[in-house]
């Protein structure tokens, strides 16, 4: 005997399942399409920035950022000796990654101008002071912060002693870089970086971190 009710329920459930599968497929396709659009837009932006000889350093400094910045600097420097503009908005990050970018900014044969915006802190500040002071700019509301390197240590007593010694050497080296690039006495830099030392744009200019505060791209 044909069980109409049960078969109808089964048929209805099958339809619902098919609809759900289709919806999931459509959503998946939509998500992939949106992701592709964002990726394509990002590629267009990157291309236009490179044509304008402009590099952005935004966000936390890490190995991925260091590699991306290095690639762009090498490409632009190989193309011509025309100046390269580097915009920085960063809360800081890995010291070694910042060291890479710092050295690359000085290594490039093309002149580099850095422009700070938002905040330029910690490892970001180290990168910022790489060019000569006359090539260091910032927008009026930029904030700067310098401090000693942070390190979380664990392990045996011997390892802890080695790490502590290395952090001390790193702190000394970074303070010497800041002192050299700003013209401040090393003793003052050591004192200032003992804690988070925040500066406004005008204070950073007075300190020697910033060469000029600009309000318009026409200033370049």
C-alpha positions in Angstrom: 0.0 0.0 0.0 1.4 3.4 -0.9 2.2 5.5 2.2 1.5 8.9 0.8 2.2 10.8 4.0 5.6 9.2 4.6 6.6 9.5 1.0 5.5 13.1 0.9 7.5 13.9 4.1 10.5 12.1 2.6 10.1 14.0 -0.7 9.8 17.3 1.2 12.9 16.6 3.2 14.8 15.8 0.0 13.8 19.1 -1.5 14.9 20.9 1.6 18.2 19.2 1.5 18.7 20.0 -2.1 17.9 23.7 -1.5 20.3 23.8 1.5 23.0 22.3 -0.6 22.4 24.7 -3.4 22.4 27.6 -1.0 25.7 26.5 0.5 27.1 26.2 -3.0 25.8 29.6 -3.9 27.2 31.1 -0.7 30.5 29.4 -1.3 30.7 30.7 -4.9 29.7 34.2 -3.6 32.4 34.1 -1.0 35.0 33.0 -3.5 33.9 35.7 -5.9 34.1 38.4 -3.1 37.5 37.1 -2.1 38.7 37.2 -5.7 37.4 40.8 -6.1 39.3 41.9 -3.0 42.4 40.1 -4.3 42.1 41.7 -7.7 41.5 45.1 -6.1 44.6 44.6 -3.9 46.6 43.7 -6.9 45.5 46.9 -8.8 46.3 49.0 -5.7 49.8 47.4 -5.4 50.5 48.0 -9.1 49.5 51.7 -8.9 51.5 52.2 -5.8 54.6 50.7 -7.4 54.1 52.9 -10.5 54.0 55.8 -8.1 57.2 54.5 -6.4 55.3 54.3 -3.1 55.6 51.6 -0.4 53.2 51.2 2.5 54.3 49.7 5.9 51.1 49.4 7.8 50.4 47.2 10.9 52.6 44.9 12.9 56.2 44.4 11.7 57.0 40.7 11.0 58.9 38.6 8.6 56.2 38.6 6.0 56.1 42.4 6.0 59.9 42.6 5.9 60.0 40.3 2.9 57.2 42.2 1.0 58.9 45.6 1.7 62.3 44.3 0.7 60.9 42.9 -2.6 59.3 46.3 -3.5 62.4 48.3 -2.5 64.7 46.1 -4.6 62.3 46.3 -7.6 61.9 50.1 -7.4 65.6 50.7 -6.8 66.6 48.5 -9.8 64.2 50.3 -12.1 65.7 53.8 -11.4 67.4 56.1 -9.0 64.3 58.2 -8.6 63.1 58.7 -5.0 60.9 56.2 -3.2 58.2 57.3 -0.7 57.6 54.9 2.2 54.5 55.6 4.4 54.6 54.1 7.9 51.8 53.5 10.3 52.9 50.7 12.7 52.6 49.8 16.4 55.9 47.9 16.1 56.7 44.2 16.0 59.7 42.0 15.7 63.0 43.8 16.1 64.8 41.5 13.6 62.2 42.2 10.9 62.5 45.9 11.6 66.3 45.6 11.3 65.9 44.1 7.9 63.7 47.0 6.6 66.0 49.6 8.3 69.0 48.1 6.5 67.2 47.9 3.2 66.1 51.5 3.4 69.8 52.5 3.7 71.0 49.9 1.2 68.8 51.1 -1.7 70.6 53.3 -4.2 67.4 55.3 -4.7 66.8 58.1 -2.2 64.1 57.2 0.4 61.6 59.5 1.9 59.6 58.2 4.9 56.2 59.7 5.9 54.8 58.8 9.3 51.0 58.8 9.8 48.8 57.6 12.6 51.3 56.1 15.0 54.9 55.1 14.5 55.9 53.1 17.5 58.6 50.7 18.8 60.0 48.8 15.8 58.1 51.2 13.5 60.1 54.1 14.9 63.4 52.2 14.3 62.4 51.8 10.6 61.3 55.5 10.4 64.7 56.9 11.4 66.6 54.9 8.7 66.9 57.7 6.1 68.6 61.0 6.8 66.6 63.5 8.9 65.9 65.7 6.0 64.0 62.8 4.3 61.9 62.0 7.4 58.4 63.5 7.3 55.1 63.0 9.2 51.6 64.3 9.1 50.4 66.6 11.9 48.5 64.0 14.1 51.2 61.3 14.0 52.3 60.0 17.4 55.7 58.4 18.0 56.9 56.0 20.7 60.3 54.6 21.5 61.1 52.0 24.2 63.5 49.2 25.0 63.0 45.8 23.3 60.6 43.4 25.0 61.5 39.8 25.5 59.7 36.9 27.2 62.4 34.5 28.4 62.1 30.8 29.5 64.4 27.9 29.8 67.3 26.8 31.8 69.4 29.1 33.9 72.2 29.1 31.3 69.7 29.9 28.5 68.2 32.7 30.5 71.6 34.2 31.1 72.4 34.0 27.4 69.0 35.6 26.4 69.4 38.3 29.0 72.8 39.2 27.7 71.5 39.3 24.1 68.6 41.5 25.0 71.0 43.9 26.8 73.2 44.0 23.7 70.1 44.6 21.5 68.9 47.4 23.7 72.3 49.1 23.6 72.5 48.7 19.8 69.0 50.2 19.2 69.7 53.1 21.6 72.9 53.8 19.7 70.9 53.8 16.4 68.3 56.2 17.7 71.0 58.5 19.2 73.0 58.6 16.0 69.9 59.2 13.8 68.4 61.9 16.1 71.5 63.6 17.4 70.4 63.0 21.0 73.0 62.0 23.6 73.1 58.3 24.2 72.5 58.8 27.9 69.2 60.6 27.2 68.0 58.0 24.8 68.8 55.2 27.3 66.8 57.1 29.9 63.9 57.8 27.6 63.6 54.3 26.2 63.6 52.7 29.7 59.8 53.1 29.5 57.3 53.8 26.8 58.3 57.3 25.6 55.5 58.9 23.6 55.9 62.0 21.5 53.6 64.2 19.4 54.6 65.2 15.9 56.1 68.5 17.1 57.9 66.7 20.0 59.3 64.1 17.7 60.6 66.9 15.4 62.2 68.6 18.4 63.7 65.3 19.5 65.3 64.8 16.0 63.2 61.9 14.9 61.2 63.9 12.4 62.7 66.3 9.9 59.5 68.1 8.8 55.8 68.0 9.6 53.8 68.3 6.4 50.1 68.9 5.8 49.9 68.4 2.1 51.6 66.2 -0.5 52.5 69.5 -2.2 55.2 69.8 0.5 57.2 67.2 -1.4 
